[in-house]
């Protein structure tokens, strides 16, 4: 009842590649996979996932690998472009053409925006964007939606604050665009002036979806109103000037004192890794769900790959 045949063989480059109905099907299958893990332990037997990581990753790469292994499949790939033929000058197009004969599905992370989209145009197998520059991160968005659905039991009518790096944060760009497609969501944007959400995206959210957006310079302004606080780190790797990074990295720190301002049922999310933007004391608060959120990423990636491969139980 969770399987949608029309997802088979497709690529996932942006969350907008999925309809809300397709997102719901992936979420429902992920819920079932978490409840009945053994039921799906041989679902992808004989299938191979290729992991093409041109940029460092811990959670995304290992989450995909765990997802495929939990379904009985196999993995191959690289986590450093310097250990691949890319170091010899091979193009992305040629790499994905060759990998299509070695694997059944692929995930790519790349520091350059648009690289997975380009690769998909030459790929004979389903290709998933595992994050491209500061642009998109669709499987983190699916992870976030599954987390929200798990803890809030709905995806509409939510008050959500995004805090930290809203300029370069691809997780923010993907999630806010997707949540805007659901009715009645209100967004609080909490960031330093230098790291605000790009004006073009704000204008797009208002014009296309009629989103209500409130900008804040202090976390305390938003906290009492929230259903969800989505924290992000200030990303050192996105800065050209280290002095700018050092000046901004401690801009917003969530601690136990600030949590007193929040509703009793607000949840705190974070795509991880964190640096110091969430104090360790917050980990003990039952509203902190960022570690369960990381676990849920395995199940949503299992569900996504099952749909794209066209395998069902």
Secondary structure, 3 states (H helix, E strand, C coil): CCCCHHHCCCCECCHHHCCHHHHHHHHHHHHHHHHCHHHHCCCCCCCEEEEEECCCCCHHHHHHHHHHHHCCCEEEEECCHHHCHHHHCCCHHHHHHHHCCCCCEEEEEECCCCHHHHHHCCCCCEEEEEEECCCECHHHHHHHHHHHHHHHCCCCCCEEEEECCCCCCHHHHHHHHHHCCCCCCEEEEECCHHHCCCHHHHHHHHHHHCCEEEEECCHHHHHCCCCEEEECCCCHHHCCCHHHHHHHCCCCCECHHHHCCCCCCCEEEECCCCCCCECHHHHHCCCECHHHHHHHHHHHHHHHHHHHHCCCC
